[in-house]
Amino acid sequence: MTTNIISEFLHTLSLPEVKYTGLIFALFVFPRFLIRFGIPYALTAFAMGVCASFLEWELGGSDAVKLLSSLGIISLFLFAGLEVEFGELRQSRRFLVQHVIVSVVLLIISSVGLTYWLKLDVRPAVLLGLALLTPSTGFILDTINTSSVPEAGKFWIRSKAIAAEIVALFLMFVLVRSMSAQEFTFAMVGMGLLILALPLAFKFFAKVVEPAAPKSEFGFLLMIALLSGMITKKLGAYYLIGAFVVGIVARRFEGSMPRLTSKPMLRSIRSFSGFFIPFYFFHAGSSVSKEELSLKSLGIGLAMIAVFLPLRIYSVVWHRKLALREAIHQSFPVAASLLPNLVFGLVLAELLKTTFQVPLDIVGAVIIYTVGATLAPPILMRVFWKSPEYAFLAEAESNLGATWGDEDANPR
């Protein structure tokens, strides 16, 4: 009798429904216990995925988790695209162009150095440079939106992150599809057709669908972002490019379709992303193999942290000092808040592994670097800037990924 009960209980635990319920509970409850210790929510989900990989738990690579992961990354970059305000960018275009030029120069220098240091070809070296230098915009935007960052600081952080990511996504697309002239032409034509088709889809929705189905903008945005993400994935790039482009195109229709970019819509997209993005980090962690996290990769990753984090901070501080005559204590919080690159770093690490077949030690080093870059801001602020005037950054960074979709987490 007892044996039958135990056997039935074990059988119940092995059911897919129970496994997925347990995974959801673990991803949404357990990380919150660690937030009090300053460990970001996203890193905890990623570490859980790494543990699942090392324990050979098949759930991390299941089709359901892959789908939920795709929804997470697509909604995250849709949100980032919707946050692009061209009026803001035009307002500071001269300064932002300077910032982009500085970033491109750093990318060129870094790519040359990485080519000789790690014995890489030019294209993977440039892609690796992008992984090390590009901030994760959607990740950062949600962080500053749920913190008490002063408006001036928010403006510069948002503008710099968006400008850097637009350039990085374009370069990533070119690098991935430049293996041959035929592939590059096919990809550029496909992307051009997508960009031309999106406004037509929005106009069709406004004239035909929305009058017959009021308040369906949320579903339309997600569906278009998902389809566009799949198209750019087929073009050989990644989901995030298509979703980001959809968000940018939606901005063009904020006059005729104000609901698309309204604050309630942005909150809804953030809430949706907040539910699914932990699955992306879990899935990304479950894709990490033991070979990627070797002593050699640890050494390379720590060297990258030692070189590139100070370089990124100093480049922002130096530029702002020359262009805006800012003191270091004013520029440092902006520079530090642009360090996290967890999402972009993980995406490019996967591309380096699957598309360019770079050595696994280097892939693991990128992962270690992205974790360090995400953890660095609150540590730097506590060590070097203890003034209460800049406490907002430590508060914001310590909550990275913890307040997705939670509007009342940090009341302003």
Summary of the structure (lengths in Angstrom):
residues: 412
radius of gyration: 21.5
end to end distance: 59.3
largest distance: 79.7
contacts: 1435
relative contact order: 0.16
helix: 81%
strand: 0%
